[in-house]
């Protein structure tokens, strides 16, 4: 691996490829504009579980199994599994993996966890410490709401700036075996805190971190925003997306027509109670693996940059009225013809 600048890892010399993916979307997510891009669309977010947390664990297990099947692999062919969720102690990840006897590493960057896991697992594959690594995340609107805000059964009213936690899970297998999608770079974000304290203002809290990481990626790689067919942030929603464009404009980036956000894409604004858009550990994951990858595979795009965004609050920090620091990690994907 070579390091570019202060924050970016270059994986181009020893290839890191996406060998197989699996996506499971909740009922509302499956009814949204991207529904046809997901492998499984649930008709019931309970998924036959007796609790919401048990349902989320099943989400993760199902996505992992789909990724294995799509890659024609079995769990014993994996060297490591890496990922996380929003539940305390990563219970969606760890308990969802109980059927698999595979070395496992839980990681956490809130809603930016998928890009953190892709970066670290990509590093393991790139350096030869793993030949195949399964990476994934999950989230569930009813587990996240009662951990960070109010239980859904409480019926708390939300402002238009709020975002809905995506119910779903996605998994991808990274490999040193050549395939049509390659990870070429990973830019590791910094923790930024602009003093936002409201858990209903996630987009405002995360937008500065997204801007910082995108600018760091361009600075380190020598690329420009125009070098990508699509640049997708993870979980800013419509409010955070507009703030991001304003922040980039202040730094001299005026052409942002290729900039989008997974939280805006996953829901139609007319859907019930989606507010400013989606967020959650699965938001960036299922949109990237389900929708954005299809654009790469069908030749619509050749190169994309995905920068997942995470608000680093906890139930304790929120109760103690701390501000919300945020982080964003970026991963560059490219389509490889003839593979």
Secondary structure, DSSP 8 states (H G I E B T S, - for coil): -EEETTTEEE-SSS-EEEEEEEEEE-HHHHTSTTGGGSSEE-S-TTTT-SSHHHHHHHHHHHHHHHHHHHTT--GGG-SEEEEE-SSGGGHHHHHHTTT--S-EEE---GGGHHHHHHHHHHHHHHTTS-SEEEEEEEE-HHHHHHHHS--GGG-----TT-BEE--EEEEEEEESS--SEEEEEEE----B------TT-HHHHHHHHHHHHHHHHHHHH---GGG-SEEEESS-HHHHHHHHHHHHHHTT----TTEEEHHHHSS-TTSTT-BT-EESTTHHHHIIIIIIHHHHHTTS-SEEEEEEEEE---HHHHHTT----EEEEEEEEEE-TT-
